[in-house]
Amino acid sequence: MLISQNAVAQTFPVQLDGRIIEFWNEQSGDVTLRLSVNGPCGSANFSIQHSVPSFQGMTAAMLTAAASSKTVRLQLSGCNGSYNIVDHGAVLF
């Protein structure tokens, strides 16, 4: 078995702050945010999965944050490859 020297065990949930640089909709219905910081999964890509109960409200809040250049605080529940999975989030005013 080959394990990367950079692999670090991560305990979730994890919370982090950053600014949204890009915001796009995936064909799956999920929303992907690219933030100004990398998350624990190894990239700056953060996925809001459409199955999350607060999907519509959270997506609206993140779009508002992106449009107004506000910092967001995201709570992460895990990884999907290098994508950080968002459980919930807030806009910091």
C-alpha positions, 0 to 999 in steps of 0.5 A: 500500500502506498500512502502519501507523505503529506497525508494527514488524518483530519477530524471533522467537523472543521470550520474555516473562513474565506472569501468566495472567488468562484461560484458555479452549479454542477450538473448534479445539482450541487453548488461548488464554491472556490474560496481564497483558502484551501480546506483540509481536503487539499483544495480550495473547492467547497461543495454544497450538496443539493441533498443538504436540508438547508441547500436553498438558503445556504446557496442564497447566502453564499451567492449574496456573500460572493456578490458583496465580497463578504467573508464566509464561515463554513463548517465542513463535514468531510471530503469527496476526493479533494472537494471539501463538503460543506455542512452549513455556513454563514456570511460575516458582515 
